[in-house]
């Protein structure tokens, strides 16, 4: 299964262990974001009328 895909070698066991190790950290961050209403996909207000003061 460790095949040459793009000219490189993929250590699937390492990738698998890294993913499972980081899963718990991602859950902590996700739970905290749910509690305080934070979103990764925050959209900045692009309405020019609210960005600039006209004199």
N, CA, C, O and CB atoms as a CASP TS submission, in Angstrom:
PFRMAT TS
TARGET T0000
AUTHOR 0000-0000-0000
METHOD Language model
MODEL 1
PARENT N/A
ATOM      1  N   UNK     1       0.819  -1.194   0.000  1.00  0.00           N
ATOM      2  CA  UNK     1       0.000   0.000   0.000  1.00  0.00           C
ATOM      3  C   UNK     1       0.865   1.262   0.000  1.00  0.00           C
ATOM      4  O   UNK     1       0.455   2.289  -0.541  1.00  0.00           O
ATOM      5  CB  UNK     1      -0.933  -0.004   1.204  1.00  0.00           C
ATOM      6  N   UNK     2       2.050   1.198   0.596  1.00  0.00           N
ATOM      7  CA  UNK     2       2.961   2.338   0.553  1.00  0.00           C
ATOM      8  C   UNK     2       3.521   2.443  -0.856  1.00  0.00           C
ATOM      9  O   UNK     2       4.592   1.915  -1.155  1.00  0.00           O
ATOM     10  CB  UNK     2       4.110   2.194   1.607  1.00  0.00           C
ATOM     11  N   UNK     3       2.790   3.123  -1.705  1.00  0.00           N
ATOM     12  CA  UNK     3       3.150   3.189  -3.117  1.00  0.00           C
ATOM     13  C   UNK     3       3.751   4.539  -3.464  1.00  0.00           C
ATOM     14  O   UNK     3       3.538   5.539  -2.778  1.00  0.00           O
ATOM     15  CB  UNK     3       1.933   2.917  -3.993  1.00  0.00           C
ATOM     16  N   UNK     4       4.495   4.532  -4.533  1.00  0.00           N
ATOM     17  CA  UNK     4       5.012   5.778  -5.072  1.00  0.00           C
ATOM     18  C   UNK     4       3.875   6.419  -5.841  1.00  0.00           C
ATOM     19  O   UNK     4       3.417   5.880  -6.849  1.00  0.00           O
ATOM     20  CB  UNK     4       6.278   5.550  -5.980  1.00  0.00           C
ATOM     21  N   UNK     5       3.412   7.585  -5.364  1.00  0.00           N
ATOM     22  CA  UNK     5       2.267   8.241  -5.986  1.00  0.00           C
ATOM     23  C   UNK     5       2.722   9.455  -6.784  1.00  0.00           C
ATOM     24  O   UNK     5       2.354   9.612  -7.948  1.00  0.00           O
ATOM     25  CB  UNK     5       1.235   8.655  -4.924  1.00  0.00           C
ATOM     26  N   UNK     6       3.508  10.296  -6.168  1.00  0.00           N
ATOM     27  CA  UNK     6       3.982  11.499  -6.863  1.00  0.00           C
ATOM     28  C   UNK     6       5.509  11.556  -6.846  1.00  0.00           C
ATOM     29  O   UNK     6       6.099  12.636  -6.832  1.00  0.00           O
ATOM     30  CB  UNK     6       3.390  12.775  -6.213  1.00  0.00           C
ATOM     31  N   UNK     7       6.126  10.408  -6.846  1.00  0.00           N
ATOM     32  CA  UNK     7       7.581  10.365  -6.798  1.00  0.00           C
ATOM     33  C   UNK     7       8.108  10.322  -5.383  1.00  0.00           C
ATOM     34  O   UNK     7       9.321  10.369  -5.179  1.00  0.00           O
ATOM     35  CB  UNK     7       8.156  11.548  -7.512  1.00  0.00           C
ATOM     36  N   UNK     8       7.227  10.232  -4.398  1.00  0.00           N
ATOM     37  CA  UNK     8       7.655  10.195  -2.995  1.00  0.00           C
ATOM     38  C   UNK     8       7.130   8.966  -2.300  1.00  0.00           C
ATOM     39  O   UNK     8       6.303   8.234  -2.844  1.00  0.00           O
ATOM     40  CB  UNK     8       7.193  11.441  -2.256  1.00  0.00           C
ATOM     41  N   UNK     9       7.610   8.743  -1.102  1.00  0.00           N
ATOM     42  CA  UNK     9       7.208   7.588  -0.307  1.00  0.00           C
ATOM     43  C   UNK     9       6.325   8.051   0.841  1.00  0.00           C
ATOM     44  O   UNK     9       6.652   9.023   1.523  1.00  0.00           O
ATOM     45  CB  UNK     9       8.446   6.821   0.228  1.00  0.00           C
ATOM     46  N   UNK    10       5.233   7.382   1.056  1.00  0.00           N
ATOM     47  CA  UNK    10       4.313   7.730   2.120  1.00  0.00           C
ATOM     48  C   UNK    10       4.367   6.664   3.202  1.00  0.00           C
ATOM     49  O   UNK    10       4.131   5.487   2.928  1.00  0.00           O
ATOM     50  CB  UNK    10       2.880   7.892   1.579  1.00  0.00           C
ATOM     51  N   UNK    11       4.674   7.064   4.417  1.00  0.00           N
ATOM     52  CA  UNK    11       4.711   6.156   5.558  1.00  0.00           C
ATOM     53  C   UNK    11       3.304   6.113   6.152  1.00  0.00           C
ATOM     54  O   UNK    11       2.957   6.926   7.009  1.00  0.00           O
ATOM     55  CB  UNK    11       5.779   6.611   6.632  1.00  0.00           C
ATOM     56  N   UNK    12       2.509   5.167   5.691  1.00  0.00           N
ATOM     57  CA  UNK    12       1.101   5.117   6.097  1.00  0.00           C
ATOM     58  C   UNK    12       0.932   4.871   7.586  1.00  0.00           C
ATOM     59  O   UNK    12      -0.019   5.370   8.186  1.00  0.00           O
ATOM     60  CB  UNK    12       0.378   4.041   5.326  1.00  0.00           C
ATOM     61  N   UNK    13       1.832   4.113   8.193  1.00  0.00           N
ATOM     62  CA  UNK    13       1.739   3.879   9.633  1.00  0.00           C
ATOM     63  C   UNK    13       1.949   5.192  10.403  1.00  0.00           C
ATOM     64  O   UNK    13       1.247   5.461  11.378  1.00  0.00           O
ATOM     65  CB  UNK    13       2.781   2.817  10.077  1.00  0.00           C
ATOM     66  N   UNK    14       2.903   5.995   9.969  1.00  0.00           N
ATOM     67  CA  UNK    14       3.171   7.289  10.607  1.00  0.00           C
ATOM     68  C   UNK    14       1.988   8.234  10.423  1.00  0.00           C
ATOM     69  O   UNK    14       1.565   8.903  11.366  1.00  0.00           O
ATOM     70  CB  UNK    14       4.454   7.924  10.028  1.00  0.00           C
ATOM     71  N   UNK    15       1.459   8.283   9.208  1.00  0.00           N
ATOM     72  CA  UNK    15       0.298   9.135   8.938  1.00  0.00           C
ATOM     73  C   UNK    15      -0.873   8.709   9.817  1.00  0.00           C
ATOM     74  O   UNK    15      -1.543   9.554  10.411  1.00  0.00           O
ATOM     75  CB  UNK    15      -0.098   9.070   7.439  1.00  0.00           C
ATOM     76  N   UNK    16      -1.121   7.418   9.902  1.00  0.00           N
ATOM     77  CA  UNK    16      -2.214   6.890  10.713  1.00  0.00           C
ATOM     78  C   UNK    16      -2.046   7.259  12.184  1.00  0.00           C
ATOM     79  O   UNK    16      -3.003   7.699  12.821  1.00  0.00           O
ATOM     80  CB  UNK    16      -2.299   5.374  10.561  1.00  0.00           C
ATOM     81  N   UNK    17      -0.849   7.085  12.728  1.00  0.00           N
ATOM     82  CA  UNK    17      -0.628   7.407  14.139  1.00  0.00           C
ATOM     83  C   UNK    17      -0.744   8.910  14.387  1.00  0.00           C
ATOM     84  O   UNK    17      -1.272   9.323  15.420  1.00  0.00           O
ATOM     85  CB  UNK    17       0.749   6.905  14.592  1.00  0.00           C
ATOM     86  N   UNK    18      -0.260   9.729  13.461  1.00  0.00           N
ATOM     87  CA  UNK    18      -0.369  11.188  13.602  1.00  0.00           C
ATOM     88  C   UNK    18      -1.824  11.644  13.599  1.00  0.00           C
ATOM     89  O   UNK    18      -2.220  12.497  14.394  1.00  0.00           O
ATOM     90  CB  UNK    18       0.396  11.891  12.476  1.00  0.00           C
ATOM     91  N   UNK    19      -2.608  11.073  12.704  1.00  0.00           N
ATOM     92  CA  UNK    19      -4.029  11.445  12.617  1.00  0.00           C
ATOM     93  C   UNK    19      -4.750  11.102  13.916  1.00  0.00           C
ATOM     94  O   UNK    19      -5.494  11.927  14.445  1.00  0.00           O
ATOM     95  CB  UNK    19      -4.709  10.730  11.424  1.00  0.00           C
ATOM     96  N   UNK    20      -4.538   9.893  14.437  1.00  0.00           N
ATOM     97  CA  UNK    20      -5.217   9.486  15.659  1.00  0.00           C
ATOM     98  C   UNK    20      -4.736  10.288  16.860  1.00  0.00           C
ATOM     99  O   UNK    20      -5.516  10.576  17.767  1.00  0.00           O
ATOM    100  CB  UNK    20      -5.006   8.004  15.908  1.00  0.00           C
ATOM    101  N   UNK    21      -3.453  10.652  16.870  1.00  0.00           N
ATOM    102  CA  UNK    21      -2.912  11.447  17.969  1.00  0.00           C
ATOM    103  C   UNK    21      -3.509  12.849  17.981  1.00  0.00           C
ATOM    104  O   UNK    21      -3.816  13.376  19.050  1.00  0.00           O
ATOM    105  CB  UNK    21      -1.389  11.526  17.867  1.00  0.00           C
ATOM    106  N   UNK    22      -3.676  13.453  16.828  1.00  0.00           N
ATOM    107  CA  UNK    22      -4.189  14.818  16.729  1.00  0.00           C
ATOM    108  C   UNK    22      -5.700  14.893  16.883  1.00  0.00           C
ATOM    109  O   UNK    22      -6.239  15.973  17.125  1.00  0.00           O
ATOM    110  CB  UNK    22      -3.789  15.420  15.411  1.00  0.00           C
ATOM    111  N   UNK    23      -6.387  13.781  16.749  1.00  0.00           N
ATOM    112  CA  UNK    23      -7.846  13.772  16.828  1.00  0.00           C
ATOM    113  C   UNK    23      -8.345  14.310  18.171  1.00  0.00           C
ATOM    114  O   UNK    23      -9.311  15.072  18.211  1.00  0.00           O
ATOM    115  CB  UNK    23      -8.373  12.359  16.604  1.00  0.00           C
ATOM    116  N   UNK    24      -7.700  13.921  19.259  1.00  0.00           N
ATOM    117  CA  UNK    24      -8.119  14.397  20.581  1.00  0.00           C
ATOM    118  C   UNK    24      -7.913  15.909  20.711  1.00  0.00           C
ATOM    119  O   UNK    24      -8.742  16.600  21.302  1.00  0.00           O
ATOM    120  CB  UNK    24      -7.340  13.658  21.689  1.00  0.00           C
ATOM    121  N   UNK    25      -6.814  16.421  20.162  1.00  0.00           N
ATOM    122  CA  UNK    25      -6.565  17.864  20.209  1.00  0.00           C
ATOM    123  C   UNK    25      -7.606  18.624  19.401  1.00  0.00           C
ATOM    124  O   UNK    25      -8.065  19.688  19.814  1.00  0.00           O
ATOM    125  CB  UNK    25      -5.160  18.183  19.688  1.00  0.00           C
ATOM    126  N   UNK    26      -7.972  18.082  18.261  1.00  0.00           N
ATOM    127  CA  UNK    26      -8.980  18.736  17.429  1.00  0.00           C
ATOM    128  C   UNK    26     -10.331  18.756  18.132  1.00  0.00           C
ATOM    129  O   UNK    26     -11.085  19.719  17.995  1.00  0.00           O
ATOM    130  CB  UNK    26      -9.101  18.028  16.073  1.00  0.00           C
ATOM    131  N   UNK    27     -10.643  17.705  18.883  1.00  0.00           N
ATOM    132  CA  UNK    27     -11.905  17.664  19.612  1.00  0.00           C
ATOM    133  C   UNK    27     -11.940  18.752  20.688  1.00  0.00           C
ATOM    134  O   UNK    27     -12.972  19.395  20.878  1.00  0.00           O
ATOM    135  CB  UNK    27     -12.116  16.276  20.245  1.00  0.00           C
ATOM    136  N   UNK    28     -10.835  18.961  21.386  1.00  0.00           N
ATOM    137  CA  UNK    28     -10.769  20.005  22.409  1.00  0.00           C
ATOM    138  C   UNK    28     -11.022  21.373  21.782  1.00  0.00           C
ATOM    139  O   UNK    28     -11.801  22.168  22.307  1.00  0.00           O
ATOM    140  CB  UNK    28      -9.397  19.986  23.124  1.00  0.00           C
ATOM    141  N   UNK    29     -10.362  21.643  20.659  1.00  0.00           N
ATOM    142  CA  UNK    29     -10.531  22.932  19.982  1.00  0.00           C
ATOM    143  C   UNK    29     -11.960  23.078  19.478  1.00  0.00           C
ATOM    144  O   UNK    29     -12.564  24.140  19.629  1.00  0.00           O
ATOM    145  CB  UNK    29      -9.533  23.071  18.811  1.00  0.00           C
ATOM    146  N   UNK    30     -12.507  22.022  18.881  1.00  0.00           N
ATOM    147  CA  UNK    30     -13.872  22.070  18.358  1.00  0.00           C
ATOM    148  C   UNK    30     -14.884  22.342  19.471  1.00  0.00           C
ATOM    149  O   UNK    30     -15.803  23.143  19.296  1.00  0.00           O
ATOM    150  CB  UNK    30     -14.214  20.756  17.646  1.00  0.00           C
ATOM    151  N   UNK    31     -14.717  21.676  20.614  1.00  0.00           N
ATOM    152  CA  UNK    31     -15.630  21.897  21.738  1.00  0.00           C
ATOM    153  C   UNK    31     -15.538  23.336  22.251  1.00  0.00           C
ATOM    154  O   UNK    31     -16.557  23.955  22.557  1.00  0.00           O
ATOM    155  CB  UNK    31     -15.322  20.911  22.878  1.00  0.00           C
ATOM    156  N   UNK    32     -14.313  23.867  22.343  1.00  0.00           N
ATOM    157  CA  UNK    32     -14.140  25.250  22.807  1.00  0.00           C
ATOM    158  C   UNK    32     -14.775  26.234  21.831  1.00  0.00           C
ATOM    159  O   UNK    32     -15.403  27.205  22.253  1.00  0.00           O
ATOM    160  CB  UNK    32     -12.646  25.578  22.986  1.00  0.00           C
ATOM    161  N   UNK    33     -14.620  25.995  20.544  1.00  0.00           N
ATOM    162  CA  UNK    33     -15.201  26.883  19.538  1.00  0.00           C
ATOM    163  C   UNK    33     -16.726  26.857  19.596  1.00  0.00           C
ATOM    164  O   UNK    33     -17.373  27.885  19.399  1.00  0.00           O
ATOM    165  CB  UNK    33     -14.721  26.488  18.136  1.00  0.00           C
ATOM    166  N   UNK    34     -17.295  25.701  19.863  1.00  0.00           N
ATOM    167  CA  UNK    34     -18.752  25.607  19.985  1.00  0.00           C
ATOM    168  C   UNK    34     -19.235  26.410  21.187  1.00  0.00           C
ATOM    169  O   UNK    34     -20.276  27.063  21.121  1.00  0.00           O
ATOM    170  CB  UNK    34     -19.196  24.135  20.113  1.00  0.00           C
ATOM    171  N   UNK    35     -18.478  26.365  22.291  1.00  0.00           N
ATOM    172  CA  UNK    35     -18.884  27.071  23.500  1.00  0.00           C
ATOM    173  C   UNK    35     -18.881  28.580  23.326  1.00  0.00           C
ATOM    174  O   UNK    35     -19.770  29.264  23.833  1.00  0.00           O
ATOM    175  CB  UNK    35     -17.982  26.694  24.640  1.00  0.00           C
ATOM    176  N   UNK    36     -17.881  29.112  22.607  1.00  0.00           N
ATOM    177  CA  UNK    36     -17.804  30.573  22.495  1.00  0.00           C
ATOM    178  C   UNK    36     -18.269  31.103  21.145  1.00  0.00           C
ATOM    179  O   UNK    36     -18.107  32.290  20.860  1.00  0.00           O
ATOM    180  CB  UNK    36     -16.394  31.025  22.742  1.00  0.00           C
ATOM    181  N   UNK    37     -18.842  30.245  20.312  1.00  0.00           N
ATOM    182  CA  UNK    37     -19.421  30.680  19.049  1.00  0.00           C
ATOM    183  C   UNK    37     -18.416  31.070  17.978  1.00  0.00           C
ATOM    184  O   UNK    37     -18.749  31.813  17.054  1.00  0.00           O
ATOM    185  CB  UNK    37     -20.308  31.818  19.298  1.00  0.00           C
ATOM    186  N   UNK    38     -17.200  30.581  18.093  1.00  0.00           N
ATOM    187  CA  UNK    38     -16.162  30.868  17.102  1.00  0.00           C
ATOM    188  C   UNK    38     -16.320  29.924  15.913  1.00  0.00           C
ATOM    189  O   UNK    38     -16.703  28.765  16.074  1.00  0.00           O
ATOM    190  CB  UNK    38     -14.741  30.732  17.726  1.00  0.00           C
ATOM    191  N   UNK    39     -16.022  30.427  14.729  1.00  0.00           N
ATOM    192  CA  UNK    39     -16.095  29.586  13.528  1.00  0.00           C
ATOM    193  C   UNK    39     -14.811  29.736  12.724  1.00  0.00           C
ATOM    194  O   UNK    39     -14.238  30.823  12.652  1.00  0.00           O
ATOM    195  CB  UNK    39     -17.328  29.961  12.657  1.00  0.00           C
ATOM    196  N   UNK    40     -14.366  28.646  12.123  1.00  0.00           N
ATOM    197  CA  UNK    40     -13.175  28.693  11.266  1.00  0.00           C
ATOM    198  C   UNK    40     -13.451  29.501  10.010  1.00  0.00           C
ATOM    199  O   UNK    40     -12.560  30.166   9.482  1.00  0.00           O
ATOM    200  CB  UNK    40     -12.719  27.273  10.890  1.00  0.00           C
ATOM    201  N   UNK    41     -14.661  29.442   9.546  1.00  0.00           N
ATOM    202  CA  UNK    41     -14.995  30.078   8.272  1.00  0.00           C
ATOM    203  C   UNK    41     -15.615  31.461   8.478  1.00  0.00           C
ATOM    204  O   UNK    41     -16.605  31.810   7.833  1.00  0.00           O
ATOM    205  CB  UNK    41     -15.952  29.191   7.477  1.00  0.00           C
ATOM    206  N   UNK    42     -15.030  32.235   9.373  1.00  0.00           N
ATOM    207  CA  UNK    42     -15.508  33.594   9.648  1.00  0.00           C
ATOM    208  C   UNK    42     -15.467  34.430   8.373  1.00  0.00           C
ATOM    209  O   UNK    42     -14.459  34.445   7.667  1.00  0.00           O
ATOM    210  CB  UNK    42     -14.658  34.262  10.758  1.00  0.00           C
ATOM    211  N   UNK    43     -16.546  35.113   8.086  1.00  0.00           N
ATOM    212  CA  UNK    43     -16.636  35.936   6.886  1.00  0.00           C
ATOM    213  C   UNK    43     -16.559  37.401   7.301  1.00  0.00           C
ATOM    214  O   UNK    43     -17.356  37.868   8.116  1.00  0.00           O
ATOM    215  CB  UNK    43     -17.952  35.643   6.092  1.00  0.00           C
ATOM    216  N   UNK    44     -15.611  38.109   6.743  1.00  0.00           N
ATOM    217  CA  UNK    44     -15.436  39.526   7.035  1.00  0.00           C
ATOM    218  C   UNK    44     -16.493  40.322   6.277  1.00  0.00           C
ATOM    219  O   UNK    44     -16.791  40.033   5.118  1.00  0.00           O
ATOM    220  CB  UNK    44     -14.003  40.003   6.656  1.00  0.00           C
ATOM    221  N   UNK    45     -17.054  41.324   6.942  1.00  0.00           N
ATOM    222  CA  UNK    45     -18.050  42.180   6.308  1.00  0.00           C
ATOM    223  C   UNK    45     -17.394  42.947   5.165  1.00  0.00           C
ATOM    224  O   UNK    45     -16.477  43.736   5.394  1.00  0.00           O
ATOM    225  CB  UNK    45     -18.685  43.157   7.339  1.00  0.00           C
ATOM    226  N   UNK    46     -17.849  42.725   3.961  1.00  0.00           N
ATOM    227  CA  UNK    46     -17.266  43.373   2.789  1.00  0.00           C
ATOM    228  C   UNK    46     -18.083  44.584   2.324  1.00  0.00           C
ATOM    229  O   UNK    46     -17.892  45.070   1.209  1.00  0.00           O
ATOM    230  CB  UNK    46     -17.144  42.371   1.656  1.00  0.00           C
ATOM    231  N   UNK    47     -18.979  45.062   3.164  1.00  0.00           N
ATOM    232  CA  UNK    47     -19.799  46.217   2.828  1.00  0.00           C
ATOM    233  C   UNK    47     -18.962  47.484   3.002  1.00  0.00           C
ATOM    234  O   UNK    47     -18.625  47.854   4.127  1.00  0.00           O
ATOM    235  CB  UNK    47     -21.082  46.268   3.711  1.00  0.00           C
ATOM    236  N   UNK    48     -18.629  48.141   1.911  1.00  0.00           N
ATOM    237  CA  UNK    48     -17.768  49.324   1.948  1.00  0.00           C
ATOM    238  C   UNK    48     -18.373  50.435   2.797  1.00  0.00           C
ATOM    239  O   UNK    48     -17.637  51.217   3.399  1.00  0.00           O
ATOM    240  CB  UNK    48     -17.513  49.833   0.536  1.00  0.00           C
ATOM    241  N   UNK    49     -19.683  50.518   2.854  1.00  0.00           N
ATOM    242  CA  UNK    49     -20.345  51.562   3.637  1.00  0.00           C
ATOM    243  C   UNK    49     -20.030  51.430   5.123  1.00  0.00           C
ATOM    244  O   UNK    49     -20.021  52.425   5.848  1.00  0.00           O
ATOM    245  CB  UNK    49     -21.855  51.510   3.419  1.00  0.00           C
ATOM    246  N   UNK    50     -19.775  50.219   5.573  1.00  0.00           N
ATOM    247  CA  UNK    50     -19.466  50.028   6.988  1.00  0.00           C
ATOM    248  C   UNK    50     -17.964  50.028   7.272  1.00  0.00           C
ATOM    249  O   UNK    50     -17.553  49.940   8.429  1.00  0.00           O
ATOM    250  CB  UNK    50     -20.071  48.733   7.471  1.00  0.00           C
ATOM    251  N   UNK    51     -17.146  50.127   6.226  1.00  0.00           N
ATOM    252  CA  UNK    51     -15.695  50.094   6.402  1.00  0.00           C
ATOM    253  C   UNK    51     -15.064  51.473   6.404  1.00  0.00           C
ATOM    254  O   UNK    51     -14.028  51.679   7.036  1.00  0.00           O
ATOM    255  CB  UNK    51     -15.071  49.266   5.324  1.00  0.00           C
ATOM    256  N   UNK    52     -15.654  52.389   5.729  1.00  0.00           N
ATOM    257  CA  UNK    52     -15.020  53.698   5.538  1.00  0.00           C
ATOM    258  C   UNK    52     -15.915  54.803   6.076  1.00  0.00           C
ATOM    259  O   UNK    52     -17.141  54.701   6.044  1.00  0.00           O
ATOM    260  CB  UNK    52     -14.710  53.943   4.048  1.00  0.00           C
ATOM    261  N   UNK    53     -15.282  55.856   6.571  1.00  0.00           N
ATOM    262  CA  UNK    53     -16.019  57.025   7.045  1.00  0.00           C
ATOM    263  C   UNK    53     -15.976  58.063   5.939  1.00  0.00           C
ATOM    264  O   UNK    53     -14.908  58.464   5.478  1.00  0.00           O
ATOM    265  CB  UNK    53     -15.421  57.591   8.387  1.00  0.00           C
ATOM    266  N   UNK    54     -17.148  58.482   5.529  1.00  0.00           N
ATOM    267  CA  UNK    54     -17.226  59.496   4.473  1.00  0.00           C
ATOM    268  C   UNK    54     -17.467  60.850   5.120  1.00  0.00           C
ATOM    269  O   UNK    54     -18.286  60.970   6.031  1.00  0.00           O
ATOM    270  CB  UNK    54     -18.356  59.161   3.443  1.00  0.00           C
ATOM    271  N   UNK    55     -16.776  61.841   4.666  1.00  0.00           N
ATOM    272  CA  UNK    55     -16.925  63.186   5.235  1.00  0.00           C
ATOM    273  C   UNK    55     -17.757  64.065   4.348  1.00  0.00           C
ATOM    274  O   UNK    55     -17.985  65.230   4.672  1.00  0.00           O
ATOM    275  CB  UNK    55     -15.574  63.828   5.460  1.00  0.00           C
TER
END
